């Protein structure tokens, strides 16, 4: 059996469990749920326009910043909603999305909201699928799609905070392949573009959060890629500094104090252990091996 097909079979066995367990996530259903849910309940919605369609109409105050992204942004809003509501920030992350999908919904979920600024964090799903041989996402296209979102924002007078891909030592379902070096290569290109482009500020999550393997420390993640509540408190400090730089102001944005984030993380650790949920990347790999079908 060819490797891409084998990987797809493994994903069928494993990723459903990971999505359900990830930080205790409850996957929403129906039009406001995940992009997969939207497809299963009606016509195809590849870009997941339905996810935020209703929420966009309900916005009554122009957002200061819209956070465009994938599951890392999606789970951030869920795990620390006060960071968004207290700062007049709006989260528009969708789990599993690539830069291509974000680009397609960029008008609906960013431009039409007329924010002062947008943070764009994309590329990790593209890279994971490319490295696993599951989809064709050349590096140039990943970076190009992200740059196009920046250009669209600038045309519409929206300041851009271009975020690095966050650290990840190994992707699922290819734990044997190092991902950090490939992530760093894309981040280098994103930083070079931001440094050379007026109106674009580079937000570097990677450098302060990466360990010696270019991944997140175990205390920062349960699965090796998604930040936990404690890690998000670091990311809040990083991004608000960049927002201050972009707006050239000294606004004291609300960020969850680290000691509170640490307490929340410890409570979640306890709940996960009680429910026999995975606690780290190694446990996921072990689960993958135990569930790999005999072909």
Secondary structure, DSSP 8 states (H G I E B T S, - for coil): --HHHHHHHHHHHHHHHHHHHGGG-----GGGS-HHHHHHTSS--TT-THHHHHHHHT--S--SEEEEESHHHHHHHHH-HHHHHTTTEEEEE-TT--HHHHHHTHHHHTGGGT-SEEEE---HHHHHHHHTTSS---HHHHHHHHHHHHHHHHHTT-EEEEE-----SEETTEEEEE-HHHHHHHHHHHHHHHHHSTTEEEE--HHHH--TTSS--GGGBSSSSSB-HHHHHHHHHHHHHHHHHHHT---------HHHHHHHHHHHHHHHHHTT---SHHHHHHHHHHH----
